[in-house]
Amino acid sequence: MTSRARWWVLAVASLATLMTYLDNNVINVAIPTIQRNLHLSVAGLEWIVSSYLLVLAGLLLVGGRLADVYGRRRIFLTGLAIFTLASLASGLAGSGGVLIGARAVQGLGAALLMPSALAIIWHAFTDARERIAAIGIVSAVGALGLAVGPLVGGIISQHIHWGWIFLINVPIGVVTFAIAIPFVEESRVGVESRRLDIPGLVTSAVGLTALVYALIEGHDKGWTSAPIVASFAVAAIMTAAFLAVERRAAQPMVPLGVFRAREFSGGTTTMMIWAFGILGIYFFTSLYLQGILGFSPTKAGLAFVPMALFVAVAAALAPQVAGRFGAHRTVSFGMLLMVVGLLLFARLGAGATYTALMPGFALFGVGAGLMNVPLTNAVLDGMPREQAGIASALLNNSRELAGLLGITVIGAVLRSRQGVALRSGVPASQAFIDGYHTGLWVTIGLLAVGVVLSYVSLRPRAEAPADLASLPEAEPAEADLR
């Protein structure tokens, strides 16, 4: 592949990343507008986000494996087409049910698109330094989507129509497709490795679906009602079945042996705590800003921009900080800053001003940005060379799954506490604040565990380079994202 073609491949992967990050983030500020226009409950709003994340988290590993078996270019273009068409359907949806269904199809497209995008970079960039630079550029584009998503969502939902938060994906998808056709080469694994773990796929997808359904609907249907108890039981049974299947599978979707490594198991849990906090807080803080503080969608979007920029700047500086102080100290300190930021938010009430929000946003953003790159580096650096690819895939999948759980678990806590407050005669606005604060305290507790866990699990066994270039180099895409 020529040098010119490689950078066109990078453009394709960057546009695909921007589209998925933007879509996952642009909706947060627009959800109050969507709620009013489509007459949705809080549970319905959660399903608009959770249906996307549920399908994405459940099928992300499968998407990577399909790309290995059937061709990364083919699966990438398939995922891109599905995601673009589902974005069109989401933007034109006239009811909550149609929007939730279209968002689920978007999740399917993203599950095929995201691992394939990384795999085609691994195939195109064989030089280690160029590959690191390419992945860094894609990560920066993702941070850009994180930064501008809330602002774009606020401006569109207030001044145009909320449907355009999804319709903007259509031209991006078309352009990406047009560039990918001539420049992205086909690649796949050898014939001897082409086997799908169907039992693992089925048990994990059913178990995750049952768990999320129980968490979202538990408050409305009753936590001890038959459907909710049955859903939790199905989730537990499917989890046990999944573990049994994966232990016996010749080519498991999740090789359980990787969790015996302290760096991997502790680092993956830390990544899940990080994603749980940042995605859950994004979602419900948007409701707080607009429903309680009376911010317009545009002003709410502007409120999120400083935090996202702090995330991006801290992420850019994180490798240097980790090189000086160690990944375990950097990640642990980042989580500690997130805890302090949420403690400041837990003190805010119905009279908070824009200025009062900024210290909490700043600390939370710096903390979230400091930990992502050093955490990924430490986890993969501690894995054997032949397991670097699957470790990367599992780390990414854990992040998506935890983001889903952050929205559903915090939502369940919020609505349960809100319901108790309403029944005791507390005004509706204060009842929401009570529930929001309770959700914050649950997140604070988890992040506090992450402070200790990351420090203990990521401590180096021996002196090792902290630079990204020291990552064990797996065979390009052969082991990656199975």
N, C-alpha and C positions, 0 to 999 in steps of 0.2 A: 504494500500500500504506500502510495506517494505521501510526502509530507503534507501537501495541500489537501489530499483526501482525508488524512488523519484529523486535520483541524476542522474539516467539514463534519466529520463524525462527532467531534467534540461539540460542535454547534448543535447538532441533532440531539445529543444527550443533554446538553444544557437547556435547550428549549423544552424538552420533555420534562426535565426536573422542575423548571420554572412553572410549567403548567400544573403539575401535580401539587407542588408546594403552595402555589397561589390558590388553587382550588380548595385545598384543605384548610387554608387560613382565611380566605376572603369572606367565608360564610359567617364567621363569628360575629362580626359587627352587624351583619344584615339580618340576623335571626329574629330580633324583635319586629322588624318590618315584615318579614315572612310570616311571623306568628299572627300579626294583625290582619294581613291580607288573606291568609289561608285559614284563619280561625283555628289555630292549633293549640293544644295543651302543651305544657312543658315536656311531657313524655313524648309528644309528637315531634317537638323541636329536637329532642335528644335523638330520636330515630332518624331525623334528616342527616345528622352528623354520624350517628352510630351505624346506620346501614352501610354507609361508605366504608368506615373503618372496620366494621365487622367482616365484610367480604375481603377487603384488602389484607387484614391481618390473617384471616383464615387461609388465604390462597397465595400469599406472597412467596413462601417457600416452594409451593407447587409451581408458581409462575417461573421461578428460576430453574426448576427441574425440567419443565416443559421446554424452556429455551435451550437447555443443554441437549435435550433429546431430539427435538423437532427443528432446531435452528434458531439462533438468537435473532437474526434479522427478521425471520418470518413471525416469530412471537412478538417482537417489538412492534412491527407494523400492524399486527392483529390487535395488540393492546392499544396502540395509538388510535386506530380506527374506532374501536369500541368506546374508548374514553371520549373521543371527540363527538361521536354521535350521541352518547349518553349525556354529554354536556349540553348539546342542543336540546335534547328532550327535557333536561332539568330546567333550562331557561324558559321553555315554553309550557311548563307544567301549570295546570290550573287548579290542582287540588293537592292536599298533603300526601295522599296515597300515591299519586303519580310521581310526585317529587321524591318521595322515599324510595320508590322502586327504581327511578332513574339514577338516584344516587348509589343504590346498590350495584347497578350495572357499571357505573363509573368506577366503583371499587374493584370490580372484576377487571376492567381495562387497566387500572393502575397496578393491579397485582401482576399482570403480564408485562406492563411497560417498565416499571421501576427496576426490577432485577435485570431485565434485558438491556436497559440503558447502561448499567454498570458493566455488564458482560461485554457489550460491543466496544467499550472503552478499553477493557483489558485485552481484547483481541487486536484492536487497532494500534495501541501504544505498547510496543514490546520493550522499549527502552525504559528502565526503571525510573529515571529522573523525569522523563517526559510523562510517564504514567502518573507519578505523584503530582506533577503540575496540573495535569488534566483533571484528576479527581479533585484537586484543590479548587480549580475553576468551577467545576460542577457544584461543589459545596458552597462556594461564594454565591453562585446563582440561586441556590436554594435559600441562602440567608437573605438574598434580595427579595425573594418571594415572601419570606417571613416578615420582612420589614414593610413592604408596600401593601401586603394583603389586606390588613385592617383598614388602611386609608382608602384603598380602591373600593373595598366593600362598602365603606361608609358613604363615599361620594356617590357611587352608583345607586345604592338603595335609597338615598335621600333625594337625589336630583334627577335620576333617570327612572329605572325600574329594577327591582331586585333580581329579575331574571337575567339581567346582563352580567351578573357576577359569574354565571355559568357560560353565557354565550360568548364571553371574551375568549374562552378556550378554543372556540371553533376556528377562527383564523390562525391562531398559533398552531393548532393541530394540523391544519391543512398545509401551512408552510413547512412544518417539521416533516410531514409525510413526503412532500415534494423534494426536500433536500435528502431525505434518507434513501429514497429509491435508487438514485445513481451512486451514492457514496458509501453506504453501509454494506460491507461484505457479509456473506453468510458464514457461520461457524457453528460447530456442535461438537459433542464428545464422541469418543469412539463407539463402535457398535456394541462392544461388550458391556458398556456402562448404561445402555439405554433401557432402563426399567423404571416404571413408576410405582410408587408405594401407595396403591389405591386404598388399602385398609387404613393406613396412617392418615391419608387425606380425609376419608369419610369420618373416622372417629374424632379427629381434631376439629373438623368443621362443625359437626353436630354438637359436640361438647361445648364449643365456644358460643355457638348460636343459642343454646339452651341457657348458658350462664348469663349472657347479655340480656336475653329476654326477661329472665327472672329479676335482674337488677333494675331494668328500666320499668317494668310493670309491677314490681313488688309493692310499691307504695299504693298504687291505685287499686289493685286487686286484693291486697292484703298479704303480708309476708307469710302467713300460715294458711293461705288458701290453697286448694288442691292444685291449680295450674302452676303456682309458683313453687310449691314444695316439689311437685313432679319435675319441674324444670331444673331445680337444683340437683335432684336425684339423677336425672339424665346427664347433667354436666359431670357429676362425680363418677358415674358409671363409665361414661365415654372417656374421661381422663384416665381411669384405670385401664380401660381397654387399649387406649392409645399407647400407654407405657408398655403394656404387655406385647402389643404388636411390634413396637419399635425395637424391643429387645430381641425379637426373633427374626425380624426382617433381614433378608440378605443385603438389600440396599435401602436402609431406612431413610425416611424423610428427615428425621432428626436423630443422628447417632448419639445416643445418650452418654457414651463414654466421654464426650468432650466436657461434660459437666463435672467430671472428677477433678479437673484443673481448677485450683483456687482462683486464679485470675479470671477465668472464664465465667464460672458460676457466680462469683461475687460481682464481677464487672457487669455481667448481663443483668443481674438483679438491680444494681445501681442504675444502669441505663433505663430500666423499666420504671424505677422510682422517679427519675428525671422526667421521662415522658409523661408519666402519670400526673406529675405536678404541673408541667408547663401547658399541656393541652387542656387539662381540666380547668385550670385557672383562666386561660384564655376564654373558654366558652362561657363560664358563669360570671366572670368579671364584666363581660360585654352586657349581660342582662342587668347587672348591678349599675353600670355606668348609665345605661339608657332608662331602665325601669325605675331606678331609685334616685339617681342624681339628676335625671332629666336631660342628659346629654343628647344632642342630635346624633344621627349615625356618623356624620362627618367628624364631629368633635370627638366621638368615641373612638373612631379610627385614628385620629391624630393622637389621642391619649396613648394608644398602643405603640405608635411609631418609635418614641424614644426607647422603650423597652427592647423592641426588636433591633434597633440600631446598637444598643448596648450588647445584645447577644452577638451580633455580627462582629463588632470591634473586639470584644473579649475573645471570641472564637479565633480571630486572626492572630491575637497575641498569645493564645493559650500554649502553642508548641514551645515558644521561647520560655514562658513561665514554667512549664513542666520540665524543660531541659535544665533549668536552674534549680528548681526546688523538688523535682520528682513528681511523677504522675499521681501518686497516691495523695500527696499533700495538696496538689493543685485541685484534683477532683473533690477531695474532702472539703477544702476551703470553698470551692464553688457551691457545693451543696449547703454549706453553712451560710453563705451569703443569701441563697434562696430562702432559707429558713428565716433569716432576719427580715428579708423583704416581705414575706408573708405575715410575719408578726406585726409589721407596720400596717399591713392591709387589714388585719384582724381588729385593729383599733378604730377603723373608719366606720362612720355611720351614715345617716341620711343627709348630713350637712357637709360632707367632704367637698373640698374644692379641687380644681385641676392641679394646683400647686401642691396640695397635700398628697396627691397620688404619686407624684414623681419620685420621692425617695424610695418608696417600696418598689415601683417599677424599675428604677435604676439598679438597686441591689439585686433584685430577682433576675434582671437581664444579664448583669455582669456574671452572676453566679452560674446561670444556665449556659452562658457562652464559654466560660472557662473550662467546663468539664467535658464537653462532647468529644473534641479531637484527642486530648490526652487519654480519655477513657477508652476510646476505640483503639488507639495506639497501644496502650498497656495490655488490653485484652488480647489483641492479635499477636503482639510481640511475645506473649507468654505461651502461645500455642505452637505445637510442632508444625513444621513447614507444610506437611501434607494435609493438615486440618485448618489452615488459614482461611481457605475459601468458605467452608461450611460454617466456621466460626463467625465470619463476616455476615453471612446470610442470617444466621440465628440472632445475631446482635441487632440487625435491622428489623427483623420480624418482631423481636421482643419490644422494640421501641414502638412499633405500630400497635401491637396488642395492648401495651400499657397505656398508650394514648386513648384507646377505646375504653379501657377500664377506668381511666381518670374521669372521663365524661360520665360514664354510667354509675360508678361508685359514688363520686361526689354528688351527682344528681340524686341518687337514692338517699344519701345522707341529708342533703339540702331539703328535699321535699318531705322527708319524714319529720325533721325538726320544724320545718315550716308548718306542717299540719298540726303538730302538737301546740305550737304557738297560737295558731288561728283558733283552735278549739278552746284555748284558755282565754280568748278575748283580746289578744294582741292585734293591733291594726295590721292590715295586709302588708304595708311597706316594711314595718318593723319585723313582721314574721319572716319575710324574705331575707332581711338582713341577718336575723338569727340563724336561719338555715345556711346562708352563705358563710357566715362566720364559723359555724360548725364544720362545714366542708373544708374551710381553710385550716382548721385545727387538725382535722384528720390528715390533710396533706402535710402540715407542719410535722406531725408525729412521724410520718413515713420518711420525710426528708431527713429528720434527725437520725433515724436509723441508718439512712444512706450515708450520713457524715461518717459514722463509725465503720460501717461495712466497707466503704470505698477505701478508707485509710488502711484497714487490716488486709483486705483481699488483694489490693493492688501494690502492696509493698514488694519491691523487687527481691527475687531470691538471691540474685547476685548483681553486681554492677552491669548494666546494659545500656547501650545508647538509647536516648529518648527521642532522637530525631525520627521523623517519619520515614526517612530513607532506610532506617534499620529494620523496617517491617520484613518478616519472612516473605519471600517472593514466591507465591504459588504459581503453578502453571497457568498461563493466561486463560481464565474463564473455565478451565477444565474442572477445577474443584469449586469454582465460585458460584454461589447462589444456586445450589442444587435444591 
